[in-house]
Amino acid sequence: DTGPRARDEGGSNAPLRATKGTTWEGGQRVPCIMRWPGKIPAGKVNSELTLSMDFYPTLAAIGGAEVPTDRIIDGNDIRPLMFNEEGAISEHDAFFYYKRDSIEAVRSGKFKLHVRKDDDEINELYDLETDIGETTNIYDQHPDIVADLRAKIDACRKDIGDAAAGIEGENIRPSGRVENPVPLT
């Protein structure tokens, strides 16, 4: 995006579409650079989908801590990806792009389906392997992929909700709170 908003945010993130805060790739993709001599192989690039939520179970495992089993933990242990283990792949079947409490898009594998932008319903499908800039809508050419991605959206709506569809979700979890918080420093 080269409009005034892109310029106001300090530059371009081309070839990605749009800017920070959107559910286009330009508003979502963040590189993660890791360094741990003797553990993480230097100079390797891994393009598997990971989330910031993966840091919790990963760092807990590295530190020898137990992750609670009495609640839903959204992240996955990504040590196999970090350590470049043979055949390591992301455990995330899909990633859901929310704006506030409403699903706008879903990504699974190389495909990303957009179903909403702000208050408007849309039907746009992109192959992120060949079109990382989300410029060529292939929605009409792949009804089977669209149906699969819509089923994933329906499952996510049932799980954690979608305000735009009027669905609350069965597994909404409140934000973590600490009684009488005290600064650490």
Contacts in CASP RR format, 6 or more apart in sequence:
PFRMAT RR
TARGET T0000
AUTHOR 0000-0000-0000
METHOD contacts of the structure
MODEL  1
DTGPRARDEGGSNAPLRATKGTTWEGGQRVPCIMRWPGKIPAGKVNSELT
LSMDFYPTLAAIGGAEVPTDRIIDGNDIRPLMFNEEGAISEHDAFFYYKR
DSIEAVRSGKFKLHVRKDDDEINELYDLETDIGETTNIYDQHPDIVADLR
AKIDACRKDIGDAAAGIEGENIRPSGRVENPVPLT
1 12 0 8 1.000
1 17 0 8 1.000
1 18 0 8 1.000
1 19 0 8 1.000
1 26 0 8 1.000
2 12 0 8 1.000
2 14 0 8 1.000
5 19 0 8 1.000
6 12 0 8 1.000
6 13 0 8 1.000
6 19 0 8 1.000
9 19 0 8 1.000
9 20 0 8 1.000
13 19 0 8 1.000
13 26 0 8 1.000
13 27 0 8 1.000
13 29 0 8 1.000
15 132 0 8 1.000
15 133 0 8 1.000
16 24 0 8 1.000
16 25 0 8 1.000
16 26 0 8 1.000
16 27 0 8 1.000
16 29 0 8 1.000
16 132 0 8 1.000
16 133 0 8 1.000
16 134 0 8 1.000
17 24 0 8 1.000
17 25 0 8 1.000
17 26 0 8 1.000
17 133 0 8 1.000
17 134 0 8 1.000
17 135 0 8 1.000
18 24 0 8 1.000
18 25 0 8 1.000
18 26 0 8 1.000
18 27 0 8 1.000
19 26 0 8 1.000
19 27 0 8 1.000
20 26 0 8 1.000
20 27 0 8 1.000
21 27 0 8 1.000
22 28 0 8 1.000
22 99 0 8 1.000
23 97 0 8 1.000
23 98 0 8 1.000
23 99 0 8 1.000
23 104 0 8 1.000
23 105 0 8 1.000
23 114 0 8 1.000
23 117 0 8 1.000
24 134 0 8 1.000
25 112 0 8 1.000
25 128 0 8 1.000
25 132 0 8 1.000
25 133 0 8 1.000
25 134 0 8 1.000
28 97 0 8 1.000
32 50 0 8 1.000
34 40 0 8 1.000
34 82 0 8 1.000
35 42 0 8 1.000
36 82 0 8 1.000
39 82 0 8 1.000
39 83 0 8 1.000
40 82 0 8 1.000
40 83 0 8 1.000
40 84 0 8 1.000
41 83 0 8 1.000
41 84 0 8 1.000
44 84 0 8 1.000
46 81 0 8 1.000
46 84 0 8 1.000
46 88 0 8 1.000
48 81 0 8 1.000
48 88 0 8 1.000
48 89 0 8 1.000
48 90 0 8 1.000
49 90 0 8 1.000
49 92 0 8 1.000
49 95 0 8 1.000
49 107 0 8 1.000
49 109 0 8 1.000
50 76 0 8 1.000
50 78 0 8 1.000
50 81 0 8 1.000
50 90 0 8 1.000
50 92 0 8 1.000
51 74 0 8 1.000
51 75 0 8 1.000
51 92 0 8 1.000
51 95 0 8 1.000
53 74 0 8 1.000
53 75 0 8 1.000
54 75 0 8 1.000
54 76 0 8 1.000
54 77 0 8 1.000
54 78 0 8 1.000
56 67 0 8 1.000
56 73 0 8 1.000
56 75 0 8 1.000
57 67 0 8 1.000
57 73 0 8 1.000
57 75 0 8 1.000
57 76 0 8 1.000
57 77 0 8 1.000
58 76 0 8 1.000
58 77 0 8 1.000
58 78 0 8 1.000
58 79 0 8 1.000
58 82 0 8 1.000
60 66 0 8 1.000
60 67 0 8 1.000
61 67 0 8 1.000
61 77 0 8 1.000
61 79 0 8 1.000
62 79 0 8 1.000
67 73 0 8 1.000
71 173 0 8 1.000
72 171 0 8 1.000
72 173 0 8 1.000
76 90 0 8 1.000
76 91 0 8 1.000
76 92 0 8 1.000
78 90 0 8 1.000
79 85 0 8 1.000
80 87 0 8 1.000
80 88 0 8 1.000
81 88 0 8 1.000
81 89 0 8 1.000
81 90 0 8 1.000
93 108 0 8 1.000
93 152 0 8 1.000
94 106 0 8 1.000
94 107 0 8 1.000
94 108 0 8 1.000
94 149 0 8 1.000
94 152 0 8 1.000
94 156 0 8 1.000
95 106 0 8 1.000
95 107 0 8 1.000
95 108 0 8 1.000
96 103 0 8 1.000
96 105 0 8 1.000
96 106 0 8 1.000
96 152 0 8 1.000
96 153 0 8 1.000
96 156 0 8 1.000
97 103 0 8 1.000
97 104 0 8 1.000
97 105 0 8 1.000
97 106 0 8 1.000
97 107 0 8 1.000
98 104 0 8 1.000
99 116 0 8 1.000
99 118 0 8 1.000
100 163 0 8 1.000
101 161 0 8 1.000
101 162 0 8 1.000
101 163 0 8 1.000
101 164 0 8 1.000
102 116 0 8 1.000
102 162 0 8 1.000
102 163 0 8 1.000
102 164 0 8 1.000
102 165 0 8 1.000
103 115 0 8 1.000
103 116 0 8 1.000
103 153 0 8 1.000
103 156 0 8 1.000
103 157 0 8 1.000
103 161 0 8 1.000
103 162 0 8 1.000
103 164 0 8 1.000
103 165 0 8 1.000
104 114 0 8 1.000
104 115 0 8 1.000
104 116 0 8 1.000
104 117 0 8 1.000
105 112 0 8 1.000
105 113 0 8 1.000
105 114 0 8 1.000
105 115 0 8 1.000
105 116 0 8 1.000
106 112 0 8 1.000
106 113 0 8 1.000
106 115 0 8 1.000
106 149 0 8 1.000
106 152 0 8 1.000
106 153 0 8 1.000
106 156 0 8 1.000
107 113 0 8 1.000
107 128 0 8 1.000
108 148 0 8 1.000
108 149 0 8 1.000
108 152 0 8 1.000
109 128 0 8 1.000
110 127 0 8 1.000
110 128 0 8 1.000
110 129 0 8 1.000
110 130 0 8 1.000
111 125 0 8 1.000
111 126 0 8 1.000
111 127 0 8 1.000
111 128 0 8 1.000
111 142 0 8 1.000
111 145 0 8 1.000
111 149 0 8 1.000
112 125 0 8 1.000
112 126 0 8 1.000
112 128 0 8 1.000
112 134 0 8 1.000
113 124 0 8 1.000
113 125 0 8 1.000
113 139 0 8 1.000
113 145 0 8 1.000
113 146 0 8 1.000
113 149 0 8 1.000
113 150 0 8 1.000
113 153 0 8 1.000
114 122 0 8 1.000
114 123 0 8 1.000
114 124 0 8 1.000
114 125 0 8 1.000
114 126 0 8 1.000
115 121 0 8 1.000
115 122 0 8 1.000
115 123 0 8 1.000
115 150 0 8 1.000
115 153 0 8 1.000
116 122 0 8 1.000
116 164 0 8 1.000
119 164 0 8 1.000
123 139 0 8 1.000
123 146 0 8 1.000
124 134 0 8 1.000
124 137 0 8 1.000
124 139 0 8 1.000
125 137 0 8 1.000
125 138 0 8 1.000
125 139 0 8 1.000
125 142 0 8 1.000
125 145 0 8 1.000
125 146 0 8 1.000
125 149 0 8 1.000
126 133 0 8 1.000
126 134 0 8 1.000
126 135 0 8 1.000
126 136 0 8 1.000
126 137 0 8 1.000
126 138 0 8 1.000
127 138 0 8 1.000
128 134 0 8 1.000
139 146 0 8 1.000
153 162 0 8 1.000
156 162 0 8 1.000
157 165 0 8 1.000
157 167 0 8 1.000
157 169 0 8 1.000
158 167 0 8 1.000
158 169 0 8 1.000
158 170 0 8 1.000
159 169 0 8 1.000
159 170 0 8 1.000
159 171 0 8 1.000
160 169 0 8 1.000
160 171 0 8 1.000
160 172 0 8 1.000
161 167 0 8 1.000
161 168 0 8 1.000
161 169 0 8 1.000
161 172 0 8 1.000
162 169 0 8 1.000
END
